[in-house]
Amino acid sequence: MSTDVNTQFHNERTALMQAMGTTRRDDGTHTATVGYDRGEVIGKDGLDTTLGSAALYTTTPAWHGLGNVIPGGISDVDDVIALAGLGFDVERVPALYRWGEELRQHDGRFHTVRSDTGASLGVVGAKYRPIQNREGFGFLQELVRDSGVIWESAGALRGGRKVFISIRLPKNVTVDADGIADEVIPFIAVINSHDGHSPFQCVTTPWRPICANTERFAVRDAYTRWVVRHTASATQRVMEARRTLKLSVSYYDKWAAEETALARTDMALDDFHKVIADLWPVDDDAKDRTKNVAAKRVEHLDAIFATETQRVGRTAYAAERAVTDYLDHIAPRRPGKTMTEELARATALLEGTDDETKSRAHQRLMLIRR
């Protein structure tokens, strides 16, 4: 079987929007259009629309229906940059303030500014140096040419404050090839910020960024990460990534070995319950209501775990899937005054509310293996 998290994400978000009677507004928000939840915001993709249309290039239609979709993709980075709305540079200008009738400069502080619109993207320090879109993404052109892959997606978020580009590696990786044979589709994503809040990053990940959610998932689920700070030596270090990224396939192989280890780790029900207790601890002197909620949670998780074991065996891999499914589809939500529980669940999915718990579950299961 093959796992493409991008397809799963697309189908899940599309179904959520359709099921809850939502409509998309020009600013990228999705709001309920029926019932008492009318007007409730349930998601936002965050794509830049500074130039009048969504700054996105992708080979596959995205769940939000935006961007320039080129089936089959293209192989030239300059064409990708143009289609993705990334054809602007970023300049660093002094931060000024007015004191009475006098305009003063804030020592050691600068604004990063878009060259095409003059919009301020952030406030940075004296050591900060912008990594331009072309130089930050262009180094991947060699990998595209040598490996015969294509550019999968590229775009800008939050007015250009964050930009991304991705390619798909030519080789898929398989978890437990001799057992469940779960095939994962790998990508390399490069993510850069122009607001001073995060570094330039290259990640090998199963995610193809096409919105703010998937950009965050790509970083969260990265199998390996390569980070460059925005300093005077940044450009030189970016060029070093050419050599580093040629090892990406081997990084994926190492990740597959880790997941295979989970798939081959027997998981007794008692051990699964210990994992649950670590993720959701309950004090001995907790109130009866708290204990009842915990017991109900264990009951749900046991049922999901039993279903997963029929497909992939009674393993740590099945346990990880059980925790994820519970958080996504069953865990109770506390809706706001104008939200139903269903809408609150959709919001949690779109905003990644449970990402930390899912990560802790994976780490805990890996400790069992070790």
Secondary structure, 3 states (H helix, E strand, C coil): CEECHHHHHHHHHHHHHHHCCEEECCCCEEEECCHHHCCCEEEECCECCCCCCCCEEECCCCCCCCCEECCCCCCCHHHHHHHCCCCCCEEEEEEEEEECCEEEEEEEEEEEEECCCCCEEEEEECCCCCCCHHHHHHCHHHHHHHHCCCEEEEEEEHHHCEEEEEEECCCCEEECCCCCCEEECCEEEEEEECCCCCCEEEEEECCCCCCHHHHHHHHHCCCEEEEECCCCCHHHHHHHHHHHHCCHHHHHHHHHHHHHHHHCCECCHHHHHHHHHHHCCCCCCCCHHHHHHHHHHHHHHHHHHHHHHHHHCCEHHHHHHHHHHHHHHCCCCCCCCCCCHHHHHHHHHHHCCCHHHHHHHHHHHHHHHC
